[in-house]
Amino acid sequence: MNQLLKVGVALSALAALATSALAGPITGTWQGHIKINTSKAAVAPTPAQRSSMTRFEQATFALTIAPNHTFQIVTPGMPTRSGTWTQAGNTVTLQSVVNGKNMGDPEVFTLGKNEKVLSTTQKSPKNPYTIAITFSR
C-alpha cells in the first residue's frame, strides 16, 4: 500500500509538471505590435486617422508579466496599463484594473506552440476595424 501511495504521489507530481510545461512560463517581458485592418470599414479613415493609426502600428509596446499575476503594458505616448492575468493552457487573459476595479472586457490571447508569441485579434467597438495584437519574446 505504501508503494502504491508513492507511485500515486509521483504520478500526480508528473501530471502537474506536464500541465505547467504545456502552458509554459509566460512571465517576463514581451515586445508587442499591432496591425489595424480597415478594409471592411463602411467609411474609410480620414488621412489624419490613417496617419495616427500608422504611428500606432509603428510603435513597440512592452508587456511585462509578473509571477504575482499582475501585468503592465507600456505604450509610447500613452498611460501605462496595468492589471491582472490568468492562464489556462495556451489561453492567457489580461484584465486591466484601475483603482482596484476591472476596466472593460478582458483581453484573451493565445500562447503560440513555441511559447514565444502571444496573439489576439479584436474588433474595434466603434468601427468595423480588426485589430491584431502580437507580443513576442
C-alpha positions, 0 to 999 in steps of 0.5 A: 500500500505504501508503494502504491501511495508513492507511485500515486504521489509521483504520478500526480507530481508528473501530471502537474509538471506536464500541465505547467510545461504545456502552458509554459512560463509566460512571465517576463517581458514581451515586445508587442505590435499591432496591425489595424485592418480597415478594409471592411470599414463602411467609411474609410479613415480620414488621412489624419486617422490613417496617419495616427493609426500608422504611428500606432502600428509603428510603435513597440509596446512592452508587456511585462508579466509578473509571477504575482499575476499582475501585468503592465503594458507600456505604450509610447505616448500613452498611460501605462496599463496595468492589471491582472492575468490568468492562464489556462493552457495556451489561453492567457487573459489580461484584465486591466484594473484601475483603482482596484476595479476591472476596466472593460472586457478582458483581453484573451490571447493565445500562447503560440506552440513555441511559447514565444508569441502571444496573439489576439485579434479584436474588433474595434467597438466603434468601427468595423476595424480588426485589430491584431495584437502580437507580443513576442519574446 
